[in-house]
Amino acid sequence: MKLKFLSTLALAVIAVQCAPKTDIIQDNIENAKIQLKSLIEASEAGDTVRIPSTYKDGEIVYVPTDDWVSGFFAGTLWYMYELTGDEYWADHARKHTEVLDSIQYLKWHHDIGFMIYDSYGNGLRLKNIDGYKDVIVNAAKSLSTRFRPAAGVIQSWDADRGWQGTRGWKCPVIIDNMMNLELLIKATEFTGDSTFYKIAVSHADNTMKNHYRPDYSTYHVVDYDPETGEVRGRCTAQGYSDESAWARGQAWSLYGYTVMFRYTGDMKYLERAQKVADYLLNNPNMPEDLVPYWDFDCPDIPDTYRDASSAAVIASALYELYGFTANDLYKEKADKMIESLSSPAYRAEPGTNGGFILMHSVGSIPHGSSIDVPLNYADYYFLEALIRKGNIEKGLAPVKY
């Protein structure tokens, strides 16, 4: 989706402007019903429940349960239940959630928060299913084993495993890790054990201190010395360069500190989220339709890839931030992002795209992985943003937790 996409986008914008007004939330629900039912049928064919991740070269790509994206499809189905009230979605959400049971004991990477809270967390919130709370607590215990007291952070990746083992890191921490802290805070809520909460706060505080540039953009990776706590270096893994602003990293940054304010009420987290929002919304390389390029500093802009997943995460976070601040700009920009993502430029036609809702997301260009394809987490945060938008427009708090 490079220069050729721009003309398609222009036509799509004209079509949206000329089309009669519709209920954008309901329209997206009806579209999602068609797409996700198709994806359910494919992923549940045979005797094994499989986890759809993306769609490439005409084939759905499935991932194992220990992949970092394994919880998003279950979470997407829980959100469809929340949007529709139809037990069909809850039944299938439960099936795709419980296939992740063993992940509560995973200790070799930090993404257990994504994997368990988006699946079991939403299931617990919406259906209060017996046993789900125990899974969340066990997952928090597993995640806590990655806390490095000297640095005061949760180590994201093992430094001796896979491609990470080639970088010379000792204790790499990525901005994405902010998204796993909700799991810890909920574990304290469930158990009364403040250890989990304290780890979350320590991680958020040290990330705030060490990950940010003066303009409130964030580095992707900060490498610590686990023995002394000193910062050894700052770099990227998935962005254009060490000093560039990888779009999804900025999205995780905004979302993560908004969530931390939700649970702690600490104004420093709200202020950080607002600074990040200002950076994003005033960035000269933010496109007019507010669907970011994959990296804000990519020299090929505008002839480079968009990342719908970043837009979905940012929109969802902006709706929550609006709930805390009543700043109309945040809702206005989130609405614009949702309008763009709902247009033919980004939302797939029913019966296409392997059953995924959104097109044109980017996983990791430096790794040659998932480039200009649908991604299950783009769909997850898109539906989450729709729920939050709907809550606001009903006069409710954007987030029910």
Secondary structure, DSSP 8 states (H G I E B T S, - for coil): --HHHHHHHHHHHHHHHHS----HHHHHHHHHHHHHHHHHHHHTSSSS--EEEEEETTEEEEE-TTSTTTTHHHHHHHHHHHHH--HHHHHHHHHHHHTTGGGGG--SBSTHHHHHIIIIIHHHHHH--TTHHHHHHHHHHHHHTTEETTTTEE--B-TTSGGGGGTT-SEEEEGGGGGGHHHHHHHHHHH--THHHHHHHHHHHHHHHHSB-TTS-B-SEEEE-TTT--EEEEE-SSSSSTTS-BHHHHHHHHHHHHHHHHHH--HHHHHHHHHHHHHHHT-TTS-TTS--BSBTT-TTTTSS-B-HHHHHHHHHHHHHHHHHH--HHHHHHHHHHHHHHTSTTTB--TT-GGG-SB--EEEETTTTEEEEE-BHHHHHHHHHHHHHHHHHHTTS-S---
